[in-house]
Amino acid sequence: MVRQVVVKLNKNKCKIAFYGRDVNYEYKYYLSSTILESVDVIKDLVVVFDSELSFVCHCKEKINRGYCQH
């Protein structure tokens, strides 16, 4: 028996982030005829990734969040 899993994506929450050298930043990605937004920083599973993969943004967020809890 084959079971098919269908995942519905929220187009408004879908973003594109580019990583690596010689990346064509002008390329457009689509989801059902909707152009997806390109971002420099993206958060996924509580980790903040930037286009340089430096994790500076991630560390700053964690530090700021620690200060806000006092």
FENBEL-V50022 format. One line per field, one symbol per residue. ss: DSSP state (2 for helix, 1 for strand, 0 for the rest). burial: b if it has 9 or more other ideal C-beta (glycine too) atoms within 8 Angstrom, else e. A space follows every 50 residues. Layout:
ss=???
burial=???
This chain:
ss=00000000000000111000000000000110011011101111001111 00000222222222222200
burial=eeeeeeeeeebeebbbbeeeeeeeeeeeeeeeeeebeeeebeeeeeebbb eeeebebbeebeeeeeeeee
